[in-house]
Amino acid sequence: MKTNTVLLACALALGFAATTFAQAPKLEFPSPSPACTIKQRVGLTDIEIVYSRPGMKGRQIFGALVPFGEVWRTGANNATKITFSTPVKLNGQDVAAGSYALYTIPGEDEWTIILNKGVGKSGTQYDEKEDVLRFKTTPVHLADTSIETFTIEFNRVLDDSAVINIVWDKTVAPIKLQLDLVSSLLSQIDTVMASDSKNKPYFQAAAFYYDHGQDLKKASEWVDAAIKQREAYYIVNLKARILAKLGDKEGAIAAAKHSSELAVQAKEPSYVKVNDDLISSLK
């Protein structure tokens, strides 16, 4: 009888312990190299970079923690992943739309940038046979500052280009990104503007033509049509800039003055200075 009692007590104790263990709160500790996802639209292209961000933590980085002349996962943990929604050029090299593992080979005077098929692998599982593209870039030394946490950032973002900077400690490795935006969009603009649509993007089309050195006479016609729809200070300012490029100084000055009048009414004083600067450049 006593034996049965002891066995029952042991079973109950084990059951209680198992229940207590199962209900214990899950512990989660911060990562020493936290994950980061950065997204940027350049023109009509969506770019996403997924990477981990180690810190310096008092360590010497390039030439020590990250040796010169050796393949680096470009961050920590898994290799950095970079995705392009359309074809792009990186430092002049053609890159198809898709996702790639981004590896690098840092050097004192030159970096090698590598796009590799090994997306999702640990950063230590690099296989040169899976390389898609390699190209060079020249690093820039930061004289007056030091970046504690490894960073990948976009800078100089324009309609058809940007710079992807790989930054850590006192080093910046820039990658020039270029897009074939103009040729792909021009045909679409012309199709829409030649259609019977009642809601044509007159202002946007005129601005695109002006910004990208296209047919200014077409741009002038479209901006006039935009003004008929809405006489806004920024649209009239575009008209002034187009006329200035066409060599019509008198018309450009008149349009700039009218744009300033509209800007004052709209409480946008910054455009008054923009127009004044344009007028001064034409005298």
PALUM-845358 format. One record per residue (C-alpha): residue in three letters; x, y, z. Coordinates in nm, 4 decimals, always signed. Layout:
# PALUM-845358
<atom resn="ALA" xx="X" yy="Y" zz="Z"/>
...
# end
This chain:
# PALUM-845358
<atom resn="MET" xx="+0.0000" yy="+0.0000" zz="+0.0000"/>
<atom resn="LYS" xx="+0.2790" yy="+0.2348" zz="+0.0940"/>
<atom resn="THR" xx="+0.4596" yy="+0.1563" zz="-0.2297"/>
<atom resn="ASN" xx="+0.1560" yy="+0.2560" zz="-0.4340"/>
<atom resn="THR" xx="+0.1246" yy="+0.5780" zz="-0.2385"/>
<atom resn="VAL" xx="+0.4889" yy="+0.6663" zz="-0.3015"/>
<atom resn="LEU" xx="+0.4574" yy="+0.5918" zz="-0.6748"/>
<atom resn="LEU" xx="+0.1457" yy="+0.8084" zz="-0.7003"/>
<atom resn="ALA" xx="+0.3171" yy="+1.0953" zz="-0.5223"/>
<atom resn="CYS" xx="+0.6166" yy="+1.0704" zz="-0.7566"/>
<atom resn="ALA" xx="+0.3912" yy="+1.0665" zz="-1.0615"/>
<atom resn="LEU" xx="+0.2036" yy="+1.3732" zz="-0.9410"/>
<atom resn="ALA" xx="+0.5310" yy="+1.5559" zz="-0.8713"/>
<atom resn="LEU" xx="+0.6689" yy="+1.4731" zz="-1.2150"/>
<atom resn="GLY" xx="+0.3447" yy="+1.5828" zz="-1.3763"/>
<atom resn="PHE" xx="+0.3515" yy="+1.9128" zz="-1.1887"/>
<atom resn="ALA" xx="+0.7150" yy="+1.9703" zz="-1.2838"/>
<atom resn="ALA" xx="+0.6436" yy="+1.8973" zz="-1.6515"/>
<atom resn="THR" xx="+0.3461" yy="+2.1356" zz="-1.6500"/>
<atom resn="THR" xx="+0.5498" yy="+2.4054" zz="-1.4804"/>
<atom resn="PHE" xx="+0.8341" yy="+2.3601" zz="-1.7327"/>
<atom resn="ALA" xx="+0.5932" yy="+2.3700" zz="-2.0272"/>
<atom resn="GLN" xx="+0.4399" yy="+2.6935" zz="-1.9031"/>
<atom resn="ALA" xx="+0.7722" yy="+2.8689" zz="-1.8358"/>
<atom resn="PRO" xx="+0.7988" yy="+3.1949" zz="-2.0335"/>
<atom resn="LYS" xx="+1.0141" yy="+3.1858" zz="-2.3425"/>
<atom resn="LEU" xx="+1.3334" yy="+3.3842" zz="-2.3058"/>
<atom resn="GLU" xx="+1.4432" yy="+3.5976" zz="-2.5997"/>
<atom resn="PHE" xx="+1.7748" yy="+3.7790" zz="-2.5981"/>
<atom resn="PRO" xx="+1.8741" yy="+4.0675" zz="-2.8261"/>
<atom resn="SER" xx="+2.0886" yy="+3.9777" zz="-3.1251"/>
<atom resn="PRO" xx="+2.4440" yy="+4.1128" zz="-3.1206"/>
<atom resn="SER" xx="+2.3930" yy="+4.1868" zz="-3.4925"/>
<atom resn="PRO" xx="+2.0255" yy="+4.2814" zz="-3.5352"/>
<atom resn="ALA" xx="+1.8508" yy="+4.2170" zz="-3.8653"/>
<atom resn="CYS" xx="+1.7552" yy="+4.5095" zz="-4.0864"/>
<atom resn="THR" xx="+1.5466" yy="+4.5457" zz="-4.4022"/>
<atom resn="ILE" xx="+1.5803" yy="+4.8602" zz="-4.6121"/>
<atom resn="LYS" xx="+1.3537" yy="+4.9350" zz="-4.9085"/>
<atom resn="GLN" xx="+1.3965" yy="+5.2075" zz="-5.1672"/>
<atom resn="ARG" xx="+1.2136" yy="+5.2927" zz="-5.4885"/>
<atom resn="VAL" xx="+1.4384" yy="+5.4462" zz="-5.7541"/>
<atom resn="GLY" xx="+1.2412" yy="+5.5648" zz="-6.0538"/>
<atom resn="LEU" xx="+1.0065" yy="+5.2725" zz="-6.1163"/>
<atom resn="THR" xx="+1.2339" yy="+5.0087" zz="-5.9612"/>
<atom resn="ASP" xx="+1.1852" yy="+4.8655" zz="-5.6118"/>
<atom resn="ILE" xx="+1.5007" yy="+4.7621" zz="-5.4292"/>
<atom resn="GLU" xx="+1.5144" yy="+4.5689" zz="-5.1014"/>
<atom resn="ILE" xx="+1.8218" yy="+4.4871" zz="-4.8950"/>
<atom resn="VAL" xx="+1.8072" yy="+4.2439" zz="-4.6015"/>
<atom resn="TYR" xx="+2.1163" yy="+4.2290" zz="-4.3828"/>
<atom resn="SER" xx="+2.2486" yy="+4.2053" zz="-4.0267"/>
<atom resn="ARG" xx="+2.4204" yy="+4.4956" zz="-3.8527"/>
<atom resn="PRO" xx="+2.7207" yy="+4.4165" zz="-3.6315"/>
<atom resn="GLY" xx="+2.8784" yy="+4.6905" zz="-3.4196"/>
<atom resn="MET" xx="+3.2423" yy="+4.7923" zz="-3.3835"/>
<atom resn="LYS" xx="+3.2368" yy="+4.7450" zz="-3.0026"/>
<atom resn="GLY" xx="+3.5904" yy="+4.8738" zz="-2.9711"/>
<atom resn="ARG" xx="+3.7287" yy="+4.6423" zz="-3.2367"/>
<atom resn="GLN" xx="+3.9426" yy="+4.7289" zz="-3.5367"/>
<atom resn="ILE" xx="+3.7291" yy="+4.6474" zz="-3.8411"/>
<atom resn="PHE" xx="+3.8818" yy="+4.6442" zz="-4.1889"/>
<atom resn="GLY" xx="+4.2167" yy="+4.4693" zz="-4.2081"/>
<atom resn="ALA" xx="+4.1479" yy="+4.2936" zz="-3.8757"/>
<atom resn="LEU" xx="+3.7961" yy="+4.1713" zz="-3.7873"/>
<atom resn="VAL" xx="+3.7173" yy="+4.1865" zz="-4.1615"/>
<atom resn="PRO" xx="+4.0452" yy="+4.0856" zz="-4.3317"/>
<atom resn="PHE" xx="+4.1559" yy="+4.2517" zz="-4.6515"/>
<atom resn="GLY" xx="+4.1533" yy="+4.0298" zz="-4.9599"/>
<atom resn="GLU" xx="+3.9015" yy="+3.7763" zz="-4.8241"/>
<atom resn="VAL" xx="+3.5341" yy="+3.7186" zz="-4.9106"/>
<atom resn="TRP" xx="+3.3042" yy="+3.8827" zz="-4.6547"/>
<atom resn="ARG" xx="+2.9326" yy="+3.8183" zz="-4.6055"/>
<atom resn="THR" xx="+2.8853" yy="+4.1993" zz="-4.5953"/>
<atom resn="GLY" xx="+2.7388" yy="+4.2069" zz="-4.2481"/>
<atom resn="ALA" xx="+2.6782" yy="+3.9194" zz="-4.0075"/>
<atom resn="ASN" xx="+2.4821" yy="+3.5940" zz="-3.9899"/>
<atom resn="ASN" xx="+2.3353" yy="+3.5111" zz="-4.3341"/>
<atom resn="ALA" xx="+2.4838" yy="+3.6749" zz="-4.6397"/>
<atom resn="THR" xx="+2.3229" yy="+4.0061" zz="-4.7253"/>
<atom resn="LYS" xx="+2.0321" yy="+3.9701" zz="-4.9707"/>
<atom resn="ILE" xx="+1.9608" yy="+4.2329" zz="-5.2361"/>
<atom resn="THR" xx="+1.6557" yy="+4.2282" zz="-5.4654"/>
<atom resn="PHE" xx="+1.5752" yy="+4.4322" zz="-5.7779"/>
<atom resn="SER" xx="+1.2256" yy="+4.4435" zz="-5.9293"/>
<atom resn="THR" xx="+1.3603" yy="+4.5385" zz="-6.2744"/>
<atom resn="PRO" xx="+1.6927" yy="+4.5080" zz="-6.4566"/>
<atom resn="VAL" xx="+1.9537" yy="+4.7584" zz="-6.3358"/>
<atom resn="LYS" xx="+2.3168" yy="+4.8510" zz="-6.3862"/>
<atom resn="LEU" xx="+2.5645" yy="+4.8391" zz="-6.0972"/>
<atom resn="ASN" xx="+2.8845" yy="+5.0299" zz="-6.1668"/>
<atom resn="GLY" xx="+2.7997" yy="+4.9956" zz="-6.5356"/>
<atom resn="GLN" xx="+2.7418" yy="+4.6182" zz="-6.5238"/>
<atom resn="ASP" xx="+2.4039" yy="+4.4754" zz="-6.6300"/>
<atom resn="VAL" xx="+2.2096" yy="+4.2966" zz="-6.3549"/>
<atom resn="ALA" xx="+1.8851" yy="+4.1079" zz="-6.4226"/>
<atom resn="ALA" xx="+1.5806" yy="+4.1524" zz="-6.2003"/>
<atom resn="GLY" xx="+1.5828" yy="+3.9101" zz="-5.9063"/>
<atom resn="SER" xx="+1.7411" yy="+3.8369" zz="-5.5688"/>
<atom resn="TYR" xx="+2.1113" yy="+3.7903" zz="-5.5015"/>
<atom resn="ALA" xx="+2.3452" yy="+3.7248" zz="-5.2115"/>
<atom resn="LEU" xx="+2.5742" yy="+4.0261" zz="-5.1760"/>
<atom resn="TYR" xx="+2.9325" yy="+3.9394" zz="-5.0869"/>
<atom resn="THR" xx="+3.2344" yy="+4.1678" zz="-5.0913"/>
<atom resn="ILE" xx="+3.6118" yy="+4.1453" zz="-5.0833"/>
<atom resn="PRO" xx="+3.7331" yy="+4.4545" zz="-4.8968"/>
<atom resn="GLY" xx="+4.0720" yy="+4.6031" zz="-4.9720"/>
<atom resn="GLU" xx="+4.2606" yy="+4.9128" zz="-4.8651"/>
<atom resn="ASP" xx="+4.2391" yy="+5.0763" zz="-5.2078"/>
<atom resn="GLU" xx="+3.9813" yy="+4.8641" zz="-5.3916"/>
<atom resn="TRP" xx="+3.6771" yy="+4.6522" zz="-5.3080"/>
<atom resn="THR" xx="+3.5326" yy="+4.3686" zz="-5.5146"/>
<atom resn="ILE" xx="+3.1523" yy="+4.3509" zz="-5.5119"/>
<atom resn="ILE" xx="+3.0031" yy="+4.0049" zz="-5.5724"/>
<atom resn="LEU" xx="+2.6470" yy="+3.9070" zz="-5.6638"/>
<atom resn="ASN" xx="+2.5940" yy="+3.5387" zz="-5.5925"/>
<atom resn="LYS" xx="+2.3095" yy="+3.2873" zz="-5.6293"/>
<atom resn="GLY" xx="+2.3425" yy="+3.1642" zz="-5.2696"/>
<atom resn="VAL" xx="+2.0448" yy="+3.3568" zz="-5.1309"/>
<atom resn="GLY" xx="+1.9398" yy="+3.2413" zz="-4.7834"/>
<atom resn="LYS" xx="+2.2632" yy="+3.0596" zz="-4.7044"/>
<atom resn="SER" xx="+2.4764" yy="+3.1277" zz="-4.4027"/>
<atom resn="GLY" xx="+2.7328" yy="+3.3905" zz="-4.4861"/>
<atom resn="THR" xx="+3.0089" yy="+3.1354" zz="-4.4353"/>
<atom resn="GLN" xx="+2.8706" yy="+2.9059" zz="-4.7085"/>
<atom resn="TYR" xx="+3.0004" yy="+3.1132" zz="-4.9992"/>
<atom resn="ASP" xx="+3.0522" yy="+2.9194" zz="-5.3219"/>
<atom resn="GLU" xx="+3.2419" yy="+3.0998" zz="-5.5961"/>
<atom resn="LYS" xx="+3.0801" yy="+2.8729" zz="-5.8559"/>
<atom resn="GLU" xx="+2.7489" yy="+3.0472" zz="-5.7818"/>
<atom resn="ASP" xx="+2.8835" yy="+3.3940" zz="-5.8627"/>
<atom resn="VAL" xx="+2.6685" yy="+3.5887" zz="-6.1081"/>
<atom resn="LEU" xx="+2.8778" yy="+3.9044" zz="-6.1308"/>
<atom resn="ARG" xx="+3.1894" yy="+4.0687" zz="-5.9899"/>
<atom resn="PHE" xx="+3.2948" yy="+4.4306" zz="-6.0246"/>
<atom resn="LYS" xx="+3.5253" yy="+4.6803" zz="-5.8524"/>
<atom resn="THR" xx="+3.4637" yy="+4.9951" zz="-5.6516"/>
<atom resn="THR" xx="+3.6963" yy="+5.2429" zz="-5.4821"/>
<atom resn="PRO" xx="+3.6376" yy="+5.2945" zz="-5.1089"/>
<atom resn="VAL" xx="+3.6217" yy="+5.6398" zz="-4.9520"/>
<atom resn="HIS" xx="+3.7879" yy="+5.7176" zz="-4.6182"/>
<atom resn="LEU" xx="+3.5901" yy="+5.9128" zz="-4.3586"/>
<atom resn="ALA" xx="+3.8351" yy="+6.1534" zz="-4.1986"/>
<atom resn="ASP" xx="+3.6234" yy="+6.3195" zz="-3.9303"/>
<atom resn="THR" xx="+3.3805" yy="+6.0515" zz="-3.8151"/>
<atom resn="SER" xx="+3.3440" yy="+5.6825" zz="-3.7447"/>
<atom resn="ILE" xx="+3.0286" yy="+5.4735" zz="-3.7999"/>
<atom resn="GLU" xx="+2.9750" yy="+5.2389" zz="-3.5040"/>
<atom resn="THR" xx="+2.7094" yy="+5.0116" zz="-3.6573"/>
<atom resn="PHE" xx="+2.7494" yy="+4.8490" zz="-3.9982"/>
<atom resn="THR" xx="+2.5169" yy="+5.0270" zz="-4.2410"/>
<atom resn="ILE" xx="+2.3933" yy="+4.9924" zz="-4.5979"/>
<atom resn="GLU" xx="+2.2178" yy="+5.3050" zz="-4.7241"/>
<atom resn="PHE" xx="+2.0823" yy="+5.4737" zz="-5.0360"/>
<atom resn="ASN" xx="+2.2022" yy="+5.8210" zz="-5.1302"/>
<atom resn="ARG" xx="+2.1694" yy="+6.0623" zz="-5.4248"/>
<atom resn="VAL" xx="+1.8374" yy="+5.9067" zz="-5.5236"/>
<atom resn="LEU" xx="+1.7189" yy="+6.0407" zz="-5.8611"/>
<atom resn="ASP" xx="+1.4672" yy="+5.9214" zz="-6.1220"/>
<atom resn="ASP" xx="+1.7174" yy="+5.6942" zz="-6.2920"/>
<atom resn="SER" xx="+2.0097" yy="+5.6534" zz="-6.0523"/>
<atom resn="ALA" xx="+2.1231" yy="+5.6272" zz="-5.6919"/>
<atom resn="VAL" xx="+2.4262" yy="+5.5309" zz="-5.4868"/>
<atom resn="ILE" xx="+2.4247" yy="+5.2296" zz="-5.2549"/>
<atom resn="ASN" xx="+2.6782" yy="+5.2922" zz="-4.9786"/>
<atom resn="ILE" xx="+2.8317" yy="+5.0132" zz="-4.7695"/>
<atom resn="VAL" xx="+2.9481" yy="+5.1913" zz="-4.4546"/>
<atom resn="TRP" xx="+3.1373" yy="+5.0861" zz="-4.1409"/>
<atom resn="ASP" xx="+3.3983" yy="+5.2443" zz="-3.9190"/>
<atom resn="LYS" xx="+3.5757" yy="+5.4990" zz="-4.1403"/>
<atom resn="THR" xx="+3.5104" yy="+5.3303" zz="-4.4752"/>
<atom resn="VAL" xx="+3.2428" yy="+5.3874" zz="-4.7389"/>
<atom resn="ALA" xx="+3.2273" yy="+5.1525" zz="-5.0395"/>
<atom resn="PRO" xx="+2.9940" yy="+5.3127" zz="-5.2979"/>
<atom resn="ILE" xx="+2.8005" yy="+5.1245" zz="-5.5673"/>
<atom resn="LYS" xx="+2.6539" yy="+5.3307" zz="-5.8519"/>
<atom resn="LEU" xx="+2.3015" yy="+5.2188" zz="-5.9455"/>
<atom resn="GLN" xx="+2.1595" yy="+5.3158" zz="-6.2868"/>
<atom resn="LEU" xx="+1.8245" yy="+5.2481" zz="-6.4512"/>
<atom resn="ASP" xx="+1.7113" yy="+5.2674" zz="-6.8135"/>
<atom resn="LEU" xx="+1.4081" yy="+5.4708" zz="-6.7104"/>
<atom resn="VAL" xx="+1.3881" yy="+5.7249" zz="-6.9922"/>
<atom resn="SER" xx="+1.3627" yy="+5.4900" zz="-7.2904"/>
<atom resn="SER" xx="+1.1177" yy="+5.2594" zz="-7.1125"/>
<atom resn="LEU" xx="+0.8902" yy="+5.5427" zz="-7.0005"/>
<atom resn="LEU" xx="+0.9001" yy="+5.7669" zz="-7.3087"/>
<atom resn="SER" xx="+0.6995" yy="+5.5285" zz="-7.5251"/>
<atom resn="GLN" xx="+0.4405" yy="+5.4921" zz="-7.2487"/>
<atom resn="ILE" xx="+0.4112" yy="+5.8696" zz="-7.2108"/>
<atom resn="ASP" xx="+0.3701" yy="+5.9204" zz="-7.5855"/>
<atom resn="THR" xx="+0.1026" yy="+5.6514" zz="-7.6018"/>
<atom resn="VAL" xx="-0.1002" yy="+5.8038" zz="-7.3202"/>
<atom resn="MET" xx="-0.0631" yy="+6.1606" zz="-7.4457"/>
<atom resn="ALA" xx="-0.1730" yy="+6.0583" zz="-7.7985"/>
<atom resn="SER" xx="-0.4801" yy="+5.8755" zz="-7.6652"/>
<atom resn="ASP" xx="-0.8367" yy="+6.0033" zz="-7.6234"/>
<atom resn="SER" xx="-0.8103" yy="+5.9961" zz="-7.2446"/>
<atom resn="LYS" xx="-0.9700" yy="+6.2947" zz="-7.0719"/>
<atom resn="ASN" xx="-0.7331" yy="+6.2745" zz="-6.7745"/>
<atom resn="LYS" xx="-0.3911" yy="+6.3050" zz="-6.9322"/>
<atom resn="PRO" xx="-0.0937" yy="+6.3706" zz="-6.6974"/>
<atom resn="TYR" xx="+0.0034" yy="+6.6976" zz="-6.8675"/>
<atom resn="PHE" xx="+0.2134" yy="+6.8382" zz="-6.5825"/>
<atom resn="GLN" xx="+0.3958" yy="+6.5123" zz="-6.5044"/>
<atom resn="ALA" xx="+0.4700" yy="+6.4472" zz="-6.8729"/>
<atom resn="ALA" xx="+0.5975" yy="+6.8026" zz="-6.9263"/>
<atom resn="ALA" xx="+0.8171" yy="+6.7809" zz="-6.6148"/>
<atom resn="PHE" xx="+0.9603" yy="+6.4438" zz="-6.7231"/>
<atom resn="TYR" xx="+1.0444" yy="+6.5774" zz="-7.0686"/>
<atom resn="TYR" xx="+1.2050" yy="+6.8878" zz="-6.9155"/>
<atom resn="ASP" xx="+1.4054" yy="+6.6964" zz="-6.6542"/>
<atom resn="HIS" xx="+1.5365" yy="+6.4404" zz="-6.9037"/>
<atom resn="GLY" xx="+1.6229" yy="+6.6655" zz="-7.1974"/>
<atom resn="GLN" xx="+1.3426" yy="+6.5573" zz="-7.4278"/>
<atom resn="ASP" xx="+1.1308" yy="+6.7543" zz="-7.6796"/>
<atom resn="LEU" xx="+1.0789" yy="+7.0944" zz="-7.5117"/>
<atom resn="LYS" xx="+0.8146" yy="+7.2040" zz="-7.7613"/>
<atom resn="LYS" xx="+0.5996" yy="+6.9092" zz="-7.6588"/>
<atom resn="ALA" xx="+0.6730" yy="+6.9901" zz="-7.2953"/>
<atom resn="SER" xx="+0.5639" yy="+7.3512" zz="-7.3544"/>
<atom resn="GLU" xx="+0.2340" yy="+7.2403" zz="-7.5086"/>
<atom resn="TRP" xx="+0.1676" yy="+7.0003" zz="-7.2231"/>
<atom resn="VAL" xx="+0.2470" yy="+7.2522" zz="-6.9492"/>
<atom resn="ASP" xx="+0.0076" yy="+7.5022" zz="-7.1132"/>
<atom resn="ALA" xx="-0.2616" yy="+7.2331" zz="-7.1073"/>
<atom resn="ALA" xx="-0.1823" yy="+7.1658" zz="-6.7409"/>
<atom resn="ILE" xx="-0.2192" yy="+7.5356" zz="-6.6598"/>
<atom resn="LYS" xx="-0.5615" yy="+7.5396" zz="-6.8259"/>
<atom resn="GLN" xx="-0.6633" yy="+7.2597" zz="-6.5897"/>
<atom resn="ARG" xx="-0.5107" yy="+7.4234" zz="-6.2829"/>
<atom resn="GLU" xx="-0.3133" yy="+7.7478" zz="-6.2656"/>
<atom resn="ALA" xx="-0.0845" yy="+7.6540" zz="-5.9765"/>
<atom resn="TYR" xx="+0.2421" yy="+7.8316" zz="-5.8889"/>
<atom resn="TYR" xx="+0.4567" yy="+7.5202" zz="-5.9412"/>
<atom resn="ILE" xx="+0.3043" yy="+7.4476" zz="-6.2829"/>
<atom resn="VAL" xx="+0.3601" yy="+7.8065" zz="-6.3976"/>
<atom resn="ASN" xx="+0.7161" yy="+7.7847" zz="-6.2650"/>
<atom resn="LEU" xx="+0.7726" yy="+7.4790" zz="-6.4853"/>
<atom resn="LYS" xx="+0.6433" yy="+7.6817" zz="-6.7801"/>
<atom resn="ALA" xx="+0.8980" yy="+7.9530" zz="-6.6969"/>
<atom resn="ARG" xx="+1.1829" yy="+7.7021" zz="-6.6871"/>
<atom resn="ILE" xx="+1.0778" yy="+7.5421" zz="-7.0158"/>
<atom resn="LEU" xx="+1.0561" yy="+7.8803" zz="-7.1875"/>
<atom resn="ALA" xx="+1.3989" yy="+7.9706" zz="-7.0515"/>
<atom resn="LYS" xx="+1.5470" yy="+7.6540" zz="-7.2023"/>
<atom resn="LEU" xx="+1.3746" yy="+7.7316" zz="-7.5307"/>
<atom resn="GLY" xx="+1.5444" yy="+8.0733" zz="-7.5335"/>
<atom resn="ASP" xx="+1.2284" yy="+8.2772" zz="-7.4751"/>
<atom resn="LYS" xx="+1.3660" yy="+8.5029" zz="-7.1999"/>
<atom resn="GLU" xx="+1.0801" yy="+8.7506" zz="-7.2077"/>
<atom resn="GLY" xx="+0.8167" yy="+8.4767" zz="-7.1824"/>
<atom resn="ALA" xx="+1.0146" yy="+8.2983" zz="-6.9092"/>
<atom resn="ILE" xx="+1.0432" yy="+8.6154" zz="-6.6976"/>
<atom resn="ALA" xx="+0.6723" yy="+8.6883" zz="-6.7341"/>
<atom resn="ALA" xx="+0.5831" yy="+8.3330" zz="-6.6327"/>
<atom resn="ALA" xx="+0.8218" yy="+8.3428" zz="-6.3363"/>
<atom resn="LYS" xx="+0.6677" yy="+8.6681" zz="-6.2090"/>
<atom resn="HIS" xx="+0.3189" yy="+8.5199" zz="-6.2403"/>
<atom resn="SER" xx="+0.4344" yy="+8.2061" zz="-6.0579"/>
<atom resn="SER" xx="+0.5568" yy="+8.4260" zz="-5.7713"/>
<atom resn="GLU" xx="+0.2188" yy="+8.6013" zz="-5.7522"/>
<atom resn="LEU" xx="+0.0451" yy="+8.2640" zz="-5.7275"/>
<atom resn="ALA" xx="+0.2999" yy="+8.1435" zz="-5.4705"/>
<atom resn="VAL" xx="+0.2300" yy="+8.4430" zz="-5.2462"/>
<atom resn="GLN" xx="-0.1420" yy="+8.3700" zz="-5.2670"/>
<atom resn="ALA" xx="-0.0757" yy="+8.0058" zz="-5.1803"/>
<atom resn="LYS" xx="+0.1586" yy="+8.1062" zz="-4.8941"/>
<atom resn="GLU" xx="+0.4566" yy="+7.9298" zz="-5.0521"/>
<atom resn="PRO" xx="+0.7341" yy="+8.1936" zz="-5.0208"/>
<atom resn="SER" xx="+1.0088" yy="+7.9486" zz="-5.1138"/>
<atom resn="TYR" xx="+0.8873" yy="+7.9549" zz="-5.4739"/>
<atom resn="VAL" xx="+0.9248" yy="+8.3332" zz="-5.4832"/>
<atom resn="LYS" xx="+1.2988" yy="+8.2901" zz="-5.4333"/>
<atom resn="VAL" xx="+1.3089" yy="+8.0126" zz="-5.6937"/>
<atom resn="ASN" xx="+1.1452" yy="+8.2458" zz="-5.9441"/>
<atom resn="ASP" xx="+1.3660" yy="+8.5403" zz="-5.8476"/>
<atom resn="ASP" xx="+1.6761" yy="+8.3253" zz="-5.9039"/>
<atom resn="LEU" xx="+1.5451" yy="+8.2225" zz="-6.2466"/>
<atom resn="ILE" xx="+1.4731" yy="+8.5825" zz="-6.3425"/>
<atom resn="SER" xx="+1.8206" yy="+8.6909" zz="-6.2284"/>
<atom resn="SER" xx="+1.9830" yy="+8.4189" zz="-6.4395"/>
<atom resn="LEU" xx="+1.8014" yy="+8.5480" zz="-6.7486"/>
<atom resn="LYS" xx="+1.9073" yy="+8.9138" zz="-6.7191"/>
# end
